[in-house]
Amino acid sequence: MTIFLNLKEELKREPFKEFFISIPLKDLDLPENYYLEEKNIDVKLHLLKDKDGYVITITLNTTVNMSCDRCLTVFPQKFEFTESVLFTKKLPKHQELSEEDLYSEYLEDEEKFNLNEFVREEILVNTPMKVLCKEDCKGLCPYCGINKNEESCDCEIKMRGKESPFAKLEKLLK
């Protein structure tokens, strides 16, 4: 179920508002490497009326099960961040971007702000480029496929001699 906020109505009487929302993880439409179990994530939101629009600050402290990019093990990835974004009705001018523009987004409809889409985007932006179960993950053996974090093999040593560009020279020595 998608959660929509009416920013205009929420900040009609007060210049800022803070509240907590629980969103089912499966409703965020995350990619398939995020294992979407039946779990809710708790989001803390701080809304602030600005002269150009709305500043929305999101605080998230949760874990999501993900698969390691090296060994394919499923592990809990921690997401702990606070981000502030200015949502503005002003259309950007065709000029060089300032640093302030990097933290602002165009707001199409202040009466129907899609909170699920905003939370999804922040999770994706705060996901590491390479998701690893641990910093020194050894990955899978490219020859036999075992998880080198749990077992060891000598496939690379055996294959190194066979696939080496100098392997043909060994025949000359015989």
C-alpha positions as CSV (number, residue, x, y, z in Angstrom):
1,M,0.0,0.0,0.0
2,T,1.4,3.3,-1.0
3,I,1.5,6.1,1.6
4,F,0.8,9.6,0.3
5,L,1.3,12.8,2.4
6,N,-0.5,16.1,1.9
7,L,2.4,18.4,2.7
8,K,0.2,21.5,2.3
9,E,-2.3,20.2,4.8
10,E,0.3,18.8,7.2
11,L,2.1,22.2,7.6
12,K,-1.0,24.4,7.4
13,R,-1.0,25.4,11.0
14,E,2.6,24.7,12.0
15,P,5.9,25.6,10.4
16,F,7.3,22.1,11.1
17,K,6.0,18.7,12.0
18,E,7.7,15.4,13.2
19,F,6.2,12.0,13.1
20,F,7.0,8.3,12.8
21,I,5.7,6.0,10.1
22,S,6.0,2.2,9.7
23,I,6.1,1.0,6.1
24,P,6.0,-2.6,5.0
25,L,9.3,-3.4,3.3
26,K,7.6,-5.3,0.5
27,D,5.7,-2.0,-0.4
28,L,8.9,-0.2,-1.3
29,D,9.4,-2.1,-4.6
30,L,13.1,-2.6,-4.0
31,P,15.3,-4.6,-6.5
32,E,15.6,-8.4,-6.2
33,N,18.9,-8.4,-4.3
34,Y,17.0,-7.0,-1.3
35,Y,15.3,-9.9,0.4
36,L,11.9,-8.6,1.3
37,E,10.7,-10.5,4.2
38,E,7.4,-9.7,6.0
39,K,8.9,-6.8,7.9
40,N,8.1,-3.2,8.5
41,I,10.7,-0.4,8.6
42,D,10.2,2.5,10.9
43,V,10.9,5.9,9.4
44,K,11.2,9.1,11.4
45,L,10.2,12.2,9.3
46,H,10.7,15.8,10.0
47,L,8.7,18.2,7.7
48,L,9.7,21.9,7.5
49,K,8.0,24.6,5.4
50,D,10.6,26.6,3.5
51,K,10.1,29.7,1.3
52,D,10.8,27.6,-1.8
53,G,9.0,24.4,-0.8
54,Y,9.5,21.8,1.9
55,V,12.5,20.4,3.6
56,I,12.0,16.7,4.4
57,T,14.4,15.0,6.8
58,I,14.3,11.3,7.0
59,T,16.0,9.2,9.7
60,L,16.2,5.5,9.1
61,N,17.8,2.9,11.4
62,T,17.0,-0.7,10.2
63,T,18.5,-3.8,8.6
64,V,17.5,-5.4,5.3
65,N,18.6,-8.9,4.3
66,M,20.7,-8.7,1.2
67,S,23.0,-11.1,-0.8
68,C,26.7,-10.6,-0.8
69,D,28.1,-9.6,-4.2
70,R,31.2,-11.9,-3.7
71,C,29.9,-15.0,-2.0
72,L,26.1,-14.8,-2.4
73,T,25.5,-15.3,1.3
74,V,22.3,-13.6,2.6
75,F,23.2,-11.3,5.5
76,P,21.5,-8.3,7.3
77,Q,22.7,-5.0,5.8
78,K,22.4,-2.1,8.2
79,F,20.9,1.1,7.0
80,E,21.5,3.9,9.5
81,F,21.3,7.5,8.1
82,T,19.7,10.9,8.2
83,E,19.1,12.8,5.0
84,S,17.5,16.1,4.3
85,V,16.0,17.0,0.9
86,L,14.4,20.2,-0.3
87,F,11.4,19.6,-2.4
88,T,10.6,22.7,-4.4
89,K,8.0,23.8,-6.9
90,K,10.6,26.0,-8.7
91,L,11.7,24.7,-12.0
92,P,15.5,24.5,-12.3
93,K,17.0,27.0,-14.7
94,H,19.4,25.7,-17.4
95,Q,22.6,26.7,-15.7
96,E,25.4,25.2,-13.8
97,L,24.2,23.2,-10.7
98,S,25.1,24.7,-7.3
99,E,25.8,22.4,-4.3
100,E,22.4,23.4,-3.0
101,D,20.7,22.0,-6.1
102,L,22.2,18.6,-5.4
103,Y,20.1,18.3,-2.3
104,S,16.8,19.5,-3.9
105,E,14.2,17.8,-6.0
106,Y,11.3,19.1,-8.0
107,L,7.9,18.6,-6.3
108,E,5.2,17.9,-8.7
109,D,2.2,17.7,-6.3
110,E,2.5,18.9,-2.7
111,E,-0.9,17.5,-1.9
112,K,0.0,14.0,-3.0
113,F,3.6,13.4,-1.9
114,N,4.6,9.7,-2.4
115,L,6.3,8.7,0.8
116,N,7.1,5.1,-0.3
117,E,9.0,6.4,-3.4
118,F,11.0,8.8,-1.3
119,V,12.0,6.1,1.3
120,R,12.8,3.7,-1.5
121,E,15.1,6.2,-3.2
122,E,16.9,7.0,0.0
123,I,17.5,3.3,0.7
124,L,18.9,2.8,-2.8
125,V,21.1,5.9,-2.6
126,N,22.5,4.7,0.8
127,T,23.2,1.2,-0.4
128,P,26.9,0.5,-0.9
129,M,28.1,0.1,-4.5
130,K,29.4,-3.3,-3.7
131,V,27.4,-5.1,-1.0
132,L,29.7,-7.3,1.1
133,C,28.8,-9.6,4.0
134,K,32.1,-8.6,5.6
135,E,34.9,-6.3,4.4
136,D,37.4,-9.2,3.8
137,C,34.9,-11.6,2.0
138,K,36.9,-14.1,-0.1
139,G,34.0,-14.9,-2.4
140,L,33.4,-18.1,-4.4
141,C,36.0,-20.2,-6.1
142,P,35.7,-19.6,-9.9
143,Y,36.5,-23.2,-10.6
144,C,34.7,-25.4,-8.1
145,G,32.2,-22.9,-6.7
146,I,32.8,-23.4,-2.9
147,N,32.4,-20.4,-0.5
148,K,36.1,-19.6,0.3
149,N,35.0,-18.0,3.6
150,E,33.8,-21.4,4.8
151,E,36.1,-23.9,3.0
152,S,39.4,-23.8,1.2
153,C,40.5,-25.5,-2.1
154,D,43.6,-25.6,-4.3
155,C,41.8,-25.1,-7.6
156,E,43.5,-21.8,-8.4
157,I,47.0,-23.3,-7.8
158,K,46.1,-26.3,-10.1
159,M,44.5,-24.1,-12.8
160,R,47.2,-21.4,-12.7
161,G,49.7,-23.7,-14.4
162,K,47.2,-25.0,-17.0
163,E,45.9,-21.5,-18.0
164,S,49.2,-19.7,-17.9
165,P,50.5,-18.3,-21.2
166,F,53.7,-20.1,-20.3
167,A,52.1,-23.5,-19.8
168,K,53.1,-24.5,-23.4
169,L,56.8,-24.0,-22.5
170,E,56.5,-26.8,-19.9
171,K,56.2,-29.3,-22.8
172,L,59.5,-28.1,-24.3
173,L,61.3,-29.0,-21.0
174,K,60.2,-32.6,-21.3
